[in-house]
Amino acid sequence: MNDTSEVVLRATAVTKRYAGVTALDSVSFDLRAGEVHCLVGENGAGKSTLIKAITGAITPDSGTIVLDGNDITKASMRTRRDLGLAVIYQDLQLVPQLSVAENIFLGAELKSGAKLLDKRTMNARAKELLDNLGVSFRVDARVGELGISLQQLTATARAISRDSRVLIMDEPSAVLSGHELDVLFGVVKRLTERGIGIIYISHRLEEIFRIGDRVTVLRDGHYIATSNVADTDQPALIRQMVGRDVEAYQNDTIDAPKGAEVLRLENVGRKGALHDISFTVREGEVVGIAGLVGAGRTELARVIMGLDRLDTGQVYLGGKPVKISDATKAVSQGIALVPEDRRAEGLVSMLSVEQNACLSVIATMSPFWLVNYRAMHQKVGEAIQAMAVKAASVKSPVSGLSGGNQQKVVLAKCLSSECKLLIMDEPTVGIDVGAKKEIYNLIGKLKEQGLAVIVISSELPEILTVSDRILVMSAGRVRGEVDPRSATQEEILELAIPPMSAILEEVA
């Protein structure tokens, strides 16, 4: 891509208001053929609204959007697809019961007669599309049986199956790590070499400097700046995104003495997922769990929480053996989990901020089936205030909050239960840089208060930042323990990569 490349998409002075709130205020943006144009900003900056206007999910109040010379400002989503606009959402929108080929041609099936699907041709075309992406795996495999990286490649093949000119990738790396990211970036490179323009949205700023050509920053619904990636740096982007400098989080208590043992696992195993896991966590300690997707980190959290049963080994709490058969018992024993998917597993979207925070304590504060609402609301109100949740009111629906504030509500719910052990699975996924710093500060405060914390994260800089020590998992085993004061990302990755394995060998 160079500065003279053809502009394939141009949005000019796009404005969108909702009930008096301006989500986009005269924002302009353009995309050139064969470039990766990154779109960044904090949650609530206007990125999603701009993408919805481009894809046709919403109609702007004013402004114009032109695709390959065609004014699509008020065009249908189907018309935009026919003109070459494709989107890969964070929710990949695949049908797990169907094969790779059937998902790729979903809604545009090839038929050998009036009604019969031409599966042979669909499989051949699907294989050709994957070959063009530089990858190869079984196109007749059921999508639900694939790992997340192969599912994403399936979604990418579907997006480009209709001769796309513009591809929008919304947080494509949120659940990927290590070699999976290399595969993703290799695919992005192949697409741009074919002249496809890519709008790339990510909260991981380091990715922008790896694959981006240009980057546009939005803040509070306003256009701030567009720069060549080669001409800017991460601190400058952060200043543009948040309007100020964001100081790096310092783990000042890493050398502080740790308290009594809270959790101990001895030779814990679960068939097909975990093998011979042993470690301890103490009061006032943050233990990081690193590893690639599929390493068994989330499975480990589920076993500790009682969501999945363990087949071998023993769990100890406070030095005493326990058998945790379900999440309710885990909460009663002082364990709380901040799940990886906060929207699906951590929150009830139709409930308010306060109601969500009450979910973990309503049972304990309902003697004889009578809820002590005053005491309960006071308790969760204190937790919400301690988490510094930014909402118009505790009565506001949680669905209207930013990702960072939604995560704080999940934390408030966990802390209302007066837990002794807090497990945080991907605590900052989909959260902007300013909110990440707040989450890190909260982890530090909880540690100072004597809470035992387990942090599971795919972001190696994050795991190195917040942890007192790091366990590296691979193929369901703890492959080693490293000291965050001296360890490097390369050292962690070396332990995390399973022997004799590759991401594209998931399906032979």
Helices and strands as residue ranges (DSSP letters): E 7-18, E 21-32, E 36-40, H 47-55, E 62-67, E 70-71, H 77-82, E 85-88, H 100-104, H 119-133, G 143-145, H 148-159, E 166-170, H 179-193, E 197-201, H 205-211, E 214-219, E 222-228, G 229-231, H 234-242, E 261-270, E 274-282, E 286-290, H 297-305, E 312-317, E 320-322, H 327-332, E 335-338, I 342-346, H 353-358, G 367-369, H 373-386, G 398-400, H 403-416, E 421-425, H 433-448, E 452-456, H 460-466, E 469-474, E 477-482, H 489-496, G 503-505
